[in-house]
Amino acid sequence: MRILSRELKTKIGETVTVAGWLHKKRLLGGLNFITLRDRSGLTQILVEDKNEIEKLRGLHIGTVMTVGGTVVADERAPGGAELHDAKITIDVPVTDEPPIEIDKPIDHKNLDTLFEHRVLNVRNPREQKIFQIRADMTHYIREWLRGAEFVEIDTPKLLGAATEGGAEVFELDYFGKVATLAQSPQFYKQIMVGAFERVFEINHSYRAEPSATTRHLTELTMLDIEVGFVENHDEVLDIIGDMTAAVLARVYDERAGDLKTLGAPKLKLAGGKVPRFSVAEIHAMYSKATGVDTTAEKDLIPDEERFISEHARKKLGSDLVYATDFPIEAAKFYHKVDAEKGVTAWADLLFRGAEIATCPLRENNYDKMVEQMKAAGLDVDHIGYKYYLQAFKYGLPTHGGCGYGIDRLVMKTLGLANVKEATLFPRDINRLTP
């Protein structure tokens, strides 16, 4: 029966069978060693028999094999044990030399090269850690939300028309009609508040933005949350902030070794509420510190996001910080606004200099919603709004939530330079393969 590499150290002196991919071949001190990779790690194997060595002739990294042998303790080997008296069976031979060496660190400097060889470089154990940590983080998010009585939902990604506003949508032919790919599950998650109160979804969203920055993708993985019966906007921010802090604390605890290997920054969490600064306060602080007047901006410029994040980390001991109270001019039609103060109940959650979540309180009054839609120039009789408005007409409580970028969360957790590095097969304005 096959065992995994991680089990080897518990089988000292026993005869066992391992199976996986040939990861490395080397001659060390006149001895022939091969390294086998499986889903749990690496096994070092000493090959002494000439007949077994001959089986490896002409074979390259990636060859699938099964190896039997005796487990011997050796602190120099991965996991503190290795196989001797190897008997090799070649299951799938690889006779072509691979274009990259997967047993060596994968260079991220040239992203085109990185993704040209993604099929192979993702077999590198260090590279795999990125996506194992990503998988863990989405798992932790799900666990936290389920523990807080959120129901996971799945919503359509094929829509009849672009209804949220903006031109950044992908259009496609749908049996002779025009369909669009969903930018977010915004309408559906609000509708589902009327059923479950608390809902979330982790799924893909599509943005036809011609942006070629380090934090933009055209196909992105989003966490969308919506929660009903909130007392105010602060409650929404507390829920999202508490979830984020819990997930970060857990991954830094449970994957500490891997995070260190990947060079992730040290985590700083202040405890309690995530610090909050209004957009106006950030503009004033930034303008005073830099001499660059941003007070007329309705949003934060990227340098301001980095500035307030650095301030929160150094002065408040927090990698997380909220930018709150965006000017009313920035509001979308479904945001709750305060006309007297001239602000909208919208906050951005920033993590190490980048926005990872947009967190508004929604307008839930039917008449007010219709009024705001008309003011935004929208046709409230459009079929795309019919079912959305039904939810308000027949009763929705005060609610709010977020659109939360999983790709950016992982990028900033690991200290990667580009969001594409945190994505297995990224899609941007230039790439549709692999």
C-alpha positions in Angstrom: 0.0 0.0 0.0 1.3 3.5 -0.9 2.3 5.8 1.9 3.0 9.6 1.6 6.3 11.3 2.0 5.2 12.9 5.3 4.6 9.4 6.8 8.1 8.2 6.1 9.6 9.2 9.5 7.0 7.0 11.3 8.1 3.9 9.3 11.8 3.6 10.2 13.0 0.1 9.5 9.9 -0.9 7.5 9.6 -1.7 3.9 7.2 0.7 2.2 6.0 1.9 -1.2 5.9 5.6 -2.3 4.6 7.0 -5.6 4.9 10.4 -7.2 6.9 12.4 -9.7 10.7 12.4 -10.2 11.6 15.8 -8.8 15.4 15.7 -8.9 18.3 13.4 -9.8 21.8 13.9 -8.4 25.1 12.2 -7.8 26.4 12.9 -4.2 29.7 11.5 -2.9 29.6 8.7 -5.6 26.0 7.8 -4.6 23.0 8.1 -6.8 20.0 9.9 -5.2 16.6 10.8 -6.6 13.9 12.9 -5.0 10.3 11.9 -5.4 7.5 14.4 -5.0 3.9 13.7 -3.9 1.1 15.8 -2.5 2.6 15.9 1.0 6.2 16.7 0.2 9.5 15.1 -0.9 11.1 11.7 -0.4 14.9 11.2 -0.8 15.8 7.8 -2.3 19.2 6.2 -2.5 19.5 4.1 -5.7 22.5 1.7 -5.5 21.6 -1.3 -7.7 22.9 -0.9 -11.2 19.7 -2.4 -12.7 17.6 0.2 -10.9 19.9 3.1 -11.9 19.6 1.9 -15.5 15.8 2.3 -15.3 16.3 6.0 -14.9 18.5 6.4 -18.0 17.1 9.0 -20.4 14.3 10.0 -18.1 13.6 13.6 -17.0 11.9 15.5 -14.2 8.2 14.8 -14.1 8.5 11.0 -14.7 5.7 9.3 -12.7 7.1 6.4 -10.7 6.4 3.9 -7.9 9.3 3.0 -5.5 9.6 0.4 -2.9 12.3 0.3 -0.3 13.4 0.3 3.3 13.0 3.4 5.5 16.2 4.6 7.1 16.5 7.6 9.5 18.8 10.4 8.2 18.6 13.9 9.5 20.0 15.3 6.3 17.0 14.0 4.3 13.7 15.8 3.9 11.6 14.9 6.9 14.5 13.1 8.6 14.2 9.8 6.7 15.0 8.3 3.3 14.5 5.1 1.3 17.2 2.5 0.7 17.3 -0.7 -1.4 15.1 1.1 -3.9 13.0 -1.0 -6.4 11.7 1.4 -9.1 8.7 1.0 -11.4 8.3 3.6 -14.1 4.6 4.4 -14.5 4.8 7.3 -17.0 8.2 8.1 -18.5 9.1 11.7 -19.4 11.7 11.6 -22.2 11.7 15.3 -23.1 13.7 17.8 -21.1 11.4 20.3 -19.3 11.9 24.0 -20.2 12.4 24.9 -16.6 14.0 23.4 -13.5 11.2 23.0 -11.0 13.5 21.9 -8.2 14.9 25.4 -8.0 13.3 28.7 -6.9 10.8 30.1 -9.5 11.7 33.6 -10.7 8.7 36.0 -10.5 10.5 39.0 -12.1 9.2 38.3 -15.6 5.5 37.5 -15.3 5.1 36.5 -19.0 7.8 33.8 -18.4 6.2 32.8 -15.1 2.8 32.1 -16.7 4.2 30.7 -19.9 5.6 27.9 -17.7 2.8 27.8 -15.1 1.8 24.2 -15.9 5.3 23.2 -14.7 6.3 25.8 -12.2 3.3 25.1 -10.0 4.9 21.7 -9.3 7.6 23.6 -7.4 7.0 23.0 -3.6 7.6 26.6 -2.7 5.3 27.9 -5.5 2.6 25.5 -4.2 2.7 27.1 -0.8 1.2 30.3 -2.3 -1.9 28.4 -3.4 -2.1 26.1 -0.4 -2.2 29.2 1.8 -4.8 30.8 -0.5 -6.9 27.7 -0.2 -6.6 27.8 3.6 -7.6 31.4 3.7 -10.8 30.9 1.7 -11.5 27.9 4.0 -11.0 30.1 7.1 -13.3 32.8 5.6 -16.0 30.2 5.0 -15.7 28.7 8.5 -15.8 32.2 10.2 -18.9 33.2 8.2 -20.7 29.9 8.7 -20.0 30.3 12.4 -21.6 33.7 12.3 -24.8 32.2 10.7 -24.1 33.3 7.2 -25.6 31.1 4.4 -23.4 30.6 1.3 -25.2 31.3 -2.0 -24.4 30.9 -5.7 -25.7 33.5 -8.1 -25.7 33.8 -11.9 -22.7 35.1 -13.8 -24.6 35.4 -17.1 -26.9 38.5 -17.0 -29.3 40.0 -19.4 -27.8 43.5 -19.2 -25.3 45.7 -17.3 -27.4 47.1 -14.4 -25.0 48.3 -11.8 -23.7 51.2 -14.0 -20.4 51.7 -15.7 -19.1 50.5 -19.0 -16.6 47.9 -17.7 -18.7 44.8 -18.8 -18.0 41.9 -21.1 -20.7 41.3 -23.7 -21.4 38.0 -25.4 -23.9 36.5 -27.8 -26.5 34.5 -25.9 -28.6 32.7 -28.6 -29.1 35.8 -30.6 -29.4 38.1 -27.6 -26.8 40.2 -25.8 -25.7 39.0 -22.4 -23.0 40.3 -20.0 -20.7 38.6 -17.5 -21.5 39.6 -14.0 -19.3 42.3 -12.4 -20.6 41.2 -9.0 -23.5 39.5 -7.3 -24.7 42.8 -5.9 -28.4 42.6 -6.7 -28.7 38.9 -5.8 -27.0 39.1 -2.4 -29.3 42.0 -1.5 -32.3 40.1 -2.6 -31.2 37.1 -0.5 -31.0 39.2 2.6 -34.8 39.0 2.4 -34.6 35.3 2.8 -31.6 34.5 5.0 -30.6 37.8 6.6 -26.9 36.9 6.3 -25.4 35.6 3.1 -22.0 35.3 1.3 -20.6 34.1 -1.9 -17.1 33.3 -3.1 -17.0 33.3 -6.9 -15.6 34.9 -10.0 -16.5 38.4 -11.2 -15.6 40.0 -14.5 -14.4 43.5 -15.2 -13.6 44.8 -18.7 -11.3 47.5 -17.3 -8.4 48.3 -19.6 -6.1 48.5 -16.5 -2.6 47.1 -16.5 -1.6 47.7 -12.9 -0.1 45.4 -10.2 -3.6 44.9 -8.6 -6.0 44.6 -11.5 -7.4 41.4 -13.2 -10.2 41.0 -15.7 -11.4 37.8 -14.0 -11.2 38.0 -10.2 -12.2 36.0 -7.2 -14.5 37.9 -4.9 -16.0 37.4 -1.5 -19.3 39.1 -1.4 -21.1 39.5 2.0 -24.5 41.0 2.8 -25.9 41.2 6.3 -29.4 42.4 7.4 -30.8 44.0 10.5 -27.6 46.0 11.2 -28.0 49.0 13.5 -25.6 51.2 11.6 -22.7 51.3 9.2 -20.2 50.6 12.1 -21.7 47.2 12.7 -21.1 46.3 9.0 -17.4 47.4 9.4 -17.0 45.5 12.6 -18.2 42.3 11.1 -15.9 42.6 8.1 -13.0 43.8 10.2 -13.4 41.0 12.8 -13.5 38.3 10.1 -10.4 39.7 8.3 -8.4 39.9 11.6 -9.5 36.4 12.6 -8.5 34.9 9.2 -5.1 36.7 9.2 -4.4 35.6 12.8 -5.2 32.0 12.0 -3.2 31.8 8.8 -0.2 33.4 10.5 -0.5 30.8 13.3 -1.2 27.6 11.3 1.0 28.4 8.3 3.8 30.2 10.2 6.6 28.1 8.7 5.4 28.5 5.1 4.8 32.2 5.5 8.4 32.6 6.7 9.7 30.6 3.8 7.8 32.8 1.4 9.1 36.0 3.1 5.7 37.3 4.2 5.7 40.5 6.3 5.2 40.2 10.0 1.6 40.6 10.9 0.4 43.5 13.0 -3.1 43.6 14.4 -4.1 46.2 17.0 -6.9 44.2 18.6 -10.4 45.5 18.9 -11.9 47.6 16.2 -10.0 48.2 12.9 -8.8 51.9 13.0 -11.0 54.3 11.0 -10.2 57.6 9.2 -12.6 59.5 7.0 -11.6 60.3 3.4 -11.5 64.0 4.4 -9.2 63.3 7.3 -6.9 61.2 5.1 -6.8 63.9 2.4 -5.9 66.5 5.1 -3.2 64.3 6.6 -1.7 63.4 3.3 -1.7 67.0 2.0 0.0 68.2 5.1 2.6 65.5 5.1 3.5 65.7 1.4 2.5 69.1 0.2 0.3 67.5 -2.5 -3.3 68.8 -2.2 -5.8 66.0 -2.7 -8.7 67.6 -0.8 -10.7 68.0 -4.0 -10.5 64.3 -4.8 -13.6 62.2 -4.3 -11.6 59.0 -3.8 -8.2 58.2 -2.4 -5.3 58.2 -4.8 -3.1 55.0 -4.5 -0.4 56.9 -2.7 -2.9 58.0 0.0 -3.8 54.3 0.5 -0.2 53.5 1.1 0.3 56.6 3.3 -2.6 55.9 5.7 -1.7 52.2 5.8 1.8 53.0 6.8 0.5 55.5 9.4 -1.8 52.8 10.8 1.0 50.2 11.0 3.6 52.5 12.6 1.4 54.6 14.9 -1.5 52.2 15.7 0.1 48.8 15.2 -2.4 47.7 12.6 -2.0 46.3 9.1 -5.7 47.0 8.6 -7.3 50.4 8.4 -10.7 51.8 7.1 -11.2 54.8 4.9 -14.7 55.9 5.7 -17.3 58.6 4.8 -16.7 58.9 1.1 -18.1 62.1 -0.5 -21.7 61.9 -1.7 -20.5 62.5 -5.3 -18.9 59.1 -5.2 -22.1 57.2 -4.1 -23.7 54.5 -6.2 -27.5 54.5 -6.4 -27.8 51.7 -3.9 -25.7 53.4 -1.2 -27.3 55.0 1.9 -26.3 58.7 1.9 -26.3 61.5 4.4 -27.2 64.6 2.4 -26.7 67.0 5.3 -23.1 65.8 5.9 -22.5 65.3 2.2 -21.1 61.8 2.6 -22.2 58.3 1.8 -22.0 55.3 4.2 -19.2 53.7 2.3 -15.8 52.6 3.6 -12.8 50.9 2.0 -10.8 48.3 4.0 -7.1 48.8 3.3 -4.5 46.1 4.0 -0.9 47.0 3.7 -1.4 49.8 1.3 -4.1 48.3 -1.0 -7.9 48.4 -0.9 -9.1 44.8 -0.4 -12.8 45.5 0.2 -15.5 48.1 -0.4 -18.0 48.1 2.5 -21.2 50.2 2.1 -24.4 50.5 4.0 -27.3 50.1 1.5 -30.4 52.1 1.0 -33.3 49.8 1.9 -36.3 52.1 1.5 -38.2 51.4 -1.7 -39.3 54.9 -2.5 -35.8 56.3 -1.7 -34.2 53.7 -3.8 -36.4 54.5 -6.8 -35.6 58.2 -6.3 -31.9 57.6 -6.2 -32.0 55.4 -9.3 -33.9 58.1 -11.3 -31.4 60.7 -10.1 -28.6 58.5 -11.4 -30.3 58.4 -14.8 -31.5 54.8 -14.6 -34.7 53.5 -16.1 -36.5 51.9 -13.1 -38.8 50.1 -15.6 -35.9 48.3 -17.2 -36.3 44.5 -16.9 -32.9 44.3 -15.3 -34.2 46.1 -12.2 -37.7 44.5 -12.0 -36.8 41.7 -9.6 -34.2 43.7 -7.7 -36.8 46.3 -6.8 -39.4 43.7 -5.8 -37.1 42.8 -2.9 -37.3 46.4 -1.6 -41.0 46.8 -2.4 -41.9 43.8 -0.3 -39.6 44.5 2.6 -35.8 44.6 3.2 -34.3 45.5 6.5 -31.3 47.9 7.0 -28.4 46.0 5.5 -24.9 46.4 4.3 -21.9 44.3 3.2 -18.9 44.2 1.0 -17.2 43.2 -2.2 -13.9 41.7 -1.1 -10.9 40.8 -3.3 -9.5 37.4 -2.4 -6.7 37.8 -4.9 -5.5 41.0 -3.3 -5.9 39.6 0.2 -3.5 36.8 -0.7 -1.1 39.1 -2.5 -0.8 41.4 0.5 -0.7 38.6 3.0 2.3 37.0 1.3 4.0 40.3 0.3 3.8 39.6 -3.4 4.5 42.4 -5.8 1.6 41.7 -8.2 -1.9 40.2 -7.8 -1.3 37.9 -10.7 1.3 36.1 -8.6 -1.4 35.1 -6.2 -3.6 33.7 -9.0 -3.1 30.3 -10.6 -4.1 31.2 -14.1 -4.7 35.0 -14.2 -6.7 36.8 -16.8 -5.7 40.4 -17.7 -6.0 42.6 -20.7 -3.3 40.6 -22.5 -3.7 37.0 -21.3 -6.3 34.4 -22.1 -4.0 31.4 -21.7 -3.0 29.1 -20.1 
